[in-house]
């Protein structure tokens, strides 16, 4: 149960971060530092989700 809730929360955070990153990329360009930082944060969330999904 705990993992299911955590997976849902991470999934929501991933979707939100992805939308934010796309908007920043559209407005600032793909190589802007804010976009790169957002991409790295998204990678971290995806890695956490992958780790939990493997349990």
C-alpha positions as CSV (number, residue, x, y, z in Angstrom):
1,X,0.0,0.0,0.0
2,X,2.8,2.4,0.9
3,X,4.6,1.8,-2.3
4,X,1.4,2.3,-4.3
5,X,0.9,5.7,-2.8
6,X,4.5,6.6,-3.3
7,X,4.4,5.5,-6.9
8,X,1.3,7.6,-7.5
9,X,2.9,10.7,-5.8
10,X,6.1,10.3,-7.9
11,X,4.1,9.8,-11.1
12,X,2.3,13.1,-10.4
13,X,5.5,14.9,-9.6
14,X,7.0,13.5,-12.8
15,X,4.1,14.7,-14.9
16,X,4.2,18.1,-13.3
17,X,8.0,18.5,-13.7
18,X,7.8,17.4,-17.3
19,X,5.2,20.0,-18.1
20,X,7.2,22.7,-16.4
21,X,10.3,21.7,-18.3
22,X,8.5,21.7,-21.7
23,X,7.2,25.2,-21.0
24,X,10.6,26.5,-20.0
25,X,12.2,24.9,-23.1
26,X,9.7,26.5,-25.3
27,X,10.1,29.9,-23.7
28,X,13.9,29.9,-23.0
29,X,15.4,27.3,-25.4
30,X,16.5,23.8,-24.8
31,X,20.0,24.7,-23.6
32,X,19.1,27.4,-21.1
33,X,20.4,26.6,-17.6
34,X,16.9,26.6,-16.1
35,X,15.8,23.9,-18.6
36,X,18.9,21.8,-18.0
37,X,18.4,22.0,-14.2
38,X,14.7,21.0,-14.6
39,X,15.7,18.1,-16.8
40,X,18.2,16.9,-14.2
41,X,15.4,17.1,-11.5
42,X,13.1,15.1,-13.8
43,X,15.8,12.5,-14.2
44,X,16.1,12.2,-10.5
45,X,12.4,11.7,-10.1
46,X,12.4,9.1,-12.9
47,X,15.2,7.2,-11.2
48,X,13.3,7.2,-7.9
49,X,10.2,5.9,-9.7
50,X,12.2,3.2,-11.4
51,X,13.8,2.1,-8.1
52,X,10.3,1.9,-6.4
53,X,8.7,0.1,-9.4
54,X,11.4,-2.6,-9.2
55,X,10.4,-3.5,-5.6
